[in-house]
Amino acid sequence: GHRRKNWKVRKFVLRDDPAYLHYYDPAGGEEPLGAIHLRGCVVTAVEDMPDSKKYDVDNILFEIITADEIHYYLQAASSAERTEWIKAIQAVARTGK
């Protein structure tokens, strides 16, 4: 959402072989709308995003920076869920193919 200056709800599926985070339209559809390659990525919690108020974002964001230096900002449903996503993505980034 941060790249397009708006936020959309997406369904995410984390895979480790190959190491991708695929995203889908939550209303349905078998084909992913896109994918984030996770091998060698960096994922961190985002505590303060200067323009987050502008987009009415609760600060439960995390950022994925791919090996190609593409930045993705995602919002979790809760702080606990954000922590789970970060741990899972870090594991896949290290061990996934």
MARLO-181605 format. One line per field, with one value per atom (N, C-alpha, C): x, y, z. Coordinates in Angstrom, 1 decimal. Example, Ala and Ser with C-alpha at 12.3 -4.5 7.8 and 13.67 -1.06 7.14 Angstrom:
x c(13.2,12.3,13.2,12.8,13.7,12.9)
y c(-5.7,-4.5,-3.3,-2.2,-1.1,0.0)
z c(7.8,7.8,7.8,7.1,7.1,7.9)
***
This chain:
x c(0.8,0.0,0.8,2.0,2.8,3.3,3.6,4.1,3.0,1.8,0.7,-0.1,0.4,-0.2,-1.6,-2.0,-3.3,-3.1,-4.0,-3.9,-5.1,-4.7,-5.7,-5.5,-6.6,-6.6,-6.2,-5.2,-4.7,-4.6,-4.8,-4.5,-3.1,-2.3,-0.9,-0.6,0.2,0.6,2.1,2.7,4.2,4.6,5.6,6.1,7.7,8.2,9.7,10.4,9.7,10.3,9.5,9.7,10.7,10.2,11.2,11.0,10.2,8.9,8.1,6.9,6.5,5.3,4.3,3.4,2.4,1.2,0.6,-0.6,-1.7,-2.9,-4.1,-5.2,-6.2,-7.4,-8.2,-8.6,-9.3,-10.7,-11.2,-12.5,-12.5,-11.4,-11.3,-10.3,-10.2,-9.2,-8.1,-7.8,-6.8,-5.4,-5.3,-4.0,-3.6,-2.3,-1.8,-1.8,-2.0,-1.9,-0.4,0.5,1.9,2.6,3.9,4.8,6.0,6.5,7.7,8.7,9.8,10.9,11.6,11.7,12.2,13.6,14.2,15.6,16.5,17.1,18.1,17.4,16.1,15.5,15.7,15.4,15.5,14.0,13.6,12.2,12.3,11.7,11.7,10.4,10.2,9.0,9.2,8.1,8.2,7.4,8.2,7.6,7.0,7.7,7.2,7.4,6.3,6.4,5.8,6.6,6.2,4.8,4.5,3.2,2.1,2.3,1.3,0.0,0.0,-1.3,-2.1,-1.4,-2.0,-2.9,-2.4,-3.1,-3.9,-4.0,-4.8,-4.4,-3.1,-2.5,-2.1,-2.6,-2.2,-0.8,0.1,1.5,1.8,1.2,1.5,2.0,2.9,3.5,4.8,5.1,6.5,6.9,8.2,8.8,9.6,9.5,10.3,11.1,12.4,13.4,14.0,13.7,14.2,15.6,16.2,17.6,17.9,16.8,16.9,16.6,16.5,16.2,14.9,13.9,12.5,11.9,11.3,10.7,9.2,8.7,7.3,6.9,5.8,5.2,3.9,3.8,2.6,2.1,0.8,0.2,-0.4,-0.1,-0.7,-2.0,-2.7,-4.0,-3.7,-2.6,-2.3,-0.8,-0.3,1.1,1.6,0.9,1.3,1.4,0.4,0.5,1.7,2.0,3.1,4.4,4.5,5.7,5.8,4.7,4.6,5.0,4.5,4.9,6.4,6.9,8.3,9.2,8.9,9.7,9.6,8.4,8.2,8.9,8.8,9.5,11.0,11.5,13.0,13.5,12.7,13.1,13.2,12.2,12.1,13.2,13.5,14.6,15.9,16.1,17.4,17.5,16.4,16.5,15.8,14.9,14.1,15.0,14.4,15.2,14.7)
y c(-1.2,0.0,1.3,1.2,2.5,2.9,2.0,2.3,3.0,2.7,3.3,4.4,4.7,5.8,5.5,4.2,3.8,2.4,2.0,0.7,-0.2,-1.4,-2.4,-3.7,-4.3,-5.6,-6.7,-7.5,-8.6,-9.8,-11.0,-12.3,-12.6,-13.0,-13.4,-14.9,-15.5,-16.9,-16.9,-17.4,-17.5,-18.9,-18.9,-20.2,-20.2,-21.3,-21.4,-22.1,-22.7,-23.4,-23.2,-22.1,-21.0,-20.0,-19.2,-18.3,-17.0,-17.1,-16.0,-15.7,-14.5,-14.1,-13.7,-14.6,-14.3,-13.6,-12.6,-12.0,-12.0,-12.1,-12.4,-11.4,-11.3,-10.5,-11.3,-10.7,-11.5,-12.0,-11.3,-11.7,-13.0,-13.5,-14.7,-14.6,-15.6,-15.6,-16.6,-17.5,-18.5,-18.0,-17.0,-16.5,-15.4,-15.4,-14.3,-13.0,-11.9,-10.5,-10.2,-10.8,-10.5,-11.3,-11.1,-11.9,-11.0,-11.3,-10.6,-11.7,-11.6,-12.6,-12.4,-13.4,-13.2,-13.6,-14.4,-14.8,-13.6,-13.6,-12.5,-11.2,-11.2,-9.9,-9.5,-8.3,-7.8,-7.4,-7.9,-7.5,-7.0,-5.8,-5.2,-4.5,-4.4,-3.6,-2.1,-1.5,0.0,0.6,1.4,2.0,3.4,4.1,5.4,5.7,5.9,6.2,7.7,8.6,10.0,10.3,9.6,9.9,8.9,8.1,7.1,7.8,8.9,9.6,9.9,10.3,10.7,9.6,8.4,7.2,6.5,7.1,6.5,5.1,4.9,3.6,3.5,2.4,2.1,1.7,2.0,1.7,0.2,-0.7,-2.1,-2.5,-1.7,-1.9,-2.7,-3.4,-3.9,-3.7,-3.7,-3.4,-4.6,-4.9,-5.9,-5.2,-5.4,-4.8,-6.0,-6.1,-7.3,-7.2,-8.2,-8.2,-7.2,-6.9,-5.9,-4.5,-4.3,-3.1,-2.5,-3.3,-2.8,-2.8,-1.7,-1.6,-1.9,-2.8,-3.0,-2.8,-2.0,-1.8,-2.5,-3.3,-4.1,-3.8,-3.9,-3.7,-5.0,-5.4,-6.6,-6.2,-7.2,-7.0,-6.6,-7.0,-6.7,-6.7,-6.2,-6.2,-7.7,-8.6,-10.0,-10.6,-10.3,-10.9,-10.3,-9.0,-8.5,-9.2,-9.5,-10.2,-11.6,-12.3,-13.6,-13.6,-12.6,-12.5,-12.2,-11.3,-10.9,-12.2,-12.9,-14.2,-15.2,-15.4,-16.3,-15.9,-14.6,-14.2,-14.2,-13.9,-14.0,-15.4,-16.4,-17.7,-18.2,-17.8,-18.1,-17.4,-16.2,-15.4,-16.1,-16.7,-17.4,-18.8,-19.5,-20.9,-21.3,-20.4,-20.7,-20.8,-21.4,-21.5,-20.5)
z c(0.0,0.0,0.0,0.7,0.8,-0.6,-1.5,-2.8,-3.6,-3.4,-4.2,-3.5,-2.3,-1.4,-1.0,-0.9,-0.3,0.3,1.1,1.8,1.3,1.0,0.6,1.4,1.7,2.4,1.4,1.8,1.0,1.9,1.2,1.9,1.5,2.5,2.2,2.5,1.7,1.9,1.8,2.9,3.0,2.6,1.7,1.2,1.4,1.7,1.9,0.7,-0.2,-1.3,-2.6,-3.3,-3.1,-2.1,-1.6,-0.5,-1.0,-1.0,-1.5,-0.5,-0.5,0.2,-1.0,-1.3,-2.3,-1.7,-2.5,-2.0,-3.0,-2.4,-3.2,-2.8,-3.6,-3.3,-2.3,-1.1,-0.1,-0.6,-1.6,-2.1,-2.9,-3.2,-4.0,-5.1,-5.9,-7.0,-6.7,-7.6,-7.4,-7.7,-8.6,-9.0,-8.1,-7.7,-6.8,-7.6,-6.9,-7.5,-7.6,-6.8,-6.8,-5.8,-5.8,-4.8,-4.4,-3.2,-2.7,-2.5,-3.2,-3.1,-1.7,-0.9,0.5,0.7,-0.2,0.0,0.2,1.3,1.6,2.0,2.2,2.6,4.1,4.4,5.8,6.1,7.3,7.8,9.2,9.4,10.7,11.0,12.3,12.8,12.5,12.1,11.9,13.0,13.9,15.0,14.7,13.8,13.5,12.0,11.3,9.9,9.8,9.3,9.4,8.7,7.6,7.0,7.4,8.4,8.8,9.2,9.9,10.2,9.0,8.0,6.7,6.2,6.4,5.8,6.9,8.1,9.2,9.5,9.7,10.0,11.4,12.1,13.4,13.3,14.3,14.2,14.5,13.7,13.8,12.4,11.9,10.6,10.7,9.6,9.4,8.0,7.8,6.5,6.0,4.7,4.1,3.1,3.1,2.1,1.4,0.2,-0.6,-0.9,-1.4,-1.8,-2.9,-3.7,-4.8,-4.2,-2.9,-2.2,-2.6,-2.7,-2.9,-1.5,-1.1,0.2,0.2,1.0,1.2,2.6,2.8,4.1,4.2,5.3,5.5,6.9,7.1,8.4,8.9,10.1,10.7,11.4,11.8,12.5,14.0,14.6,16.0,16.1,17.3,17.6,17.7,18.3,18.4,17.0,16.1,14.8,14.0,14.2,13.5,13.9,15.2,15.7,15.1,14.9,14.3,12.9,12.1,10.7,10.6,11.4,11.3,11.5,12.6,12.9,11.7,11.2,10.1,8.9,8.5,7.3,7.5,8.7,8.9,8.7,9.2,9.1,7.6,6.9,5.4,4.7,5.0,4.4,4.5,5.7,6.0,5.4,5.4,5.1,3.8,3.3,2.1,0.8,-0.2,-1.4,-2.5)
***
